[in-house]
Amino acid sequence: MTTIEIDHTSRWFGNVVAVNDVSMTVGPGVTGLLGPNGAGKSTLINMMAGFLAPSTGEVTLDGTRIWRNEAVYKSIGIVPEREGMYDFLTGREFVVANAELHGLGEAAAHKALATVEMQYAQDRKISTYSKGMRQRVKMASALVHDPSVLLLDEPFNGMDPRQRMQLMELLRRMGAEGRTVLFSSHILEEVEQLASHIEVIVAGRHAASGDFRKIRRLMTDRPHRYLVRSSDDRALAAALIADPSTAGIEVDVAEGALRIQAVDFGRFTTLLPRVARENGIRLLTVSPSDESLESVFSYLVAA
Amino acid sequence: MYDPTVARLTYRALLGRRRAAILFVLPVLLVAIAVAVRAFAGADDGVASGVLGGFAIATMVPLIGVIAGTGAIGPEIDDGSIVYLLAKPVRRPTIIFTKLIVAVAVTMLFSALPTFVAGLILNGNGGQIAVAYTIAALVASIAYSALFLLLGTVSRHAVVFGLVYALVWEALFGSLVPGARTLSVQQWSLSVAEKVAGEGQVTSDVGLPLATALLIGVTVVATWYAGQKLRALKLAGEE
């Protein structure tokens, strides 16, 4: 059993605080590190990978400090987000080199290439690979020494749906085998499909931790704001406010629209079209005004 | 201390990239100059010394040192591929030492060998001039590689700093300010060449004991420090 422990860790770059007093424990199974772009996920992963020193606090692997400790790489496999990867080599040469650096031979490289199903293109230069192929070869290089910990920074970026499914299946398998798999993502649905346990990072702070369903509920149960334009805004407002799923409505005269705050997301989304139809009102615009992930996260931080 | 996989990745990166073209251009230029000079001026010790000292040692060796030394690690740090070396249980000083060996070998191959060939063309090694300058190029290759490998490890602008050192400090300041010549790899290596060549063929502003001590000192300290910097290399600073 391998566990990464982050203990009251902060990291700043000049005046910018990228990670702010974060404590978390990442154990066996698949953990999703979720947060909007620029939240500090990469900084956190880089500290777990030993590529960045914490400004304060400590990051350890089974009690051993990770920073400036080459020995930890016997147990850690890393799939970085950046694309630089010796493009002049073939996929096989690249994975073999990675195996050799672990003191292993070609057999380990072949096994890793088979795991990611890249044997068919292993003799092509990496420079000719698609994004998904590069990602899989990166995976092979990380798996070559059969690590107990796998850290992946935004592994699904730029992958097509089929490649995404394949990689998810592979990570699920790794987690089920008892490995500690941590991946970062800014896409809620990705994390939802793969990780049962998630850690949410917003603006460098640890916003939430635990079972995905609970956090998802927190996110979806928050008040939702909509901007609605219709053929009769006041009649629509009167009909909607009668239902408990609507907490408040403002008639925005300047915009010529209604600003609606809904407290029960599921109920409101069925209520709005029904009420409009029953009252003979045409809906011209229905746009959620705070659906961006950032606002979901901000809500979570405020909660 | 030496890792053959790191060496393989380094020399393939060095010799495979476009910047490697310069590695071939400068030696070809030197040999072409040697042929032209020999054809027009005939075999002359003074002229041979002028060409080898003025172009081979003063310009070509440091430039190739910059390309090989910084190129052995700089591009990997720039594009992030160094992460595949660092995420391994390999000692950082081993990575640096291996890269130094490759950089030295490439610099020697592309600077000392053409220097010798050019020397033979210019005056058929009369007065030991070809051998003396070749030895200077070999010795300078080691110090330049160590120095520029360190620059490549600590700075993203290593090539610029390397060129400034090689061309502005050594060539310009060296010719204007006598004191600057004491702190010049070129003068240290010429001091070694001075011992080999015939009387008065090669001159250096630095005595041999000091030059030897500085050559060894710079190489050892630069390599050690690069290893320390690599141990603490921070790969992320984007966020």
Interface residues (C-beta under 8 A of the other chain):
Chain A: F13 V16 A18 G38 G40 S42 T43 N46 A49 G50 F51 L52 A53 R68 E70 A71 Y73 K74 I76 G77 I78 P80 R82 E83 G84 M85 Y86 F88 L89 A97 N98 E100 L101 H102 G103 S141 A142
Chain B: D3 P4 T5 V6 R8 L9 R12 A13 G16 R17 E76 D78 D79 G80 S81 V83 Y84 L85 L86 A87 K88 P89 V90 R91 R92 R231 A232 L233 K234 L235 A236 G237 E238 E239
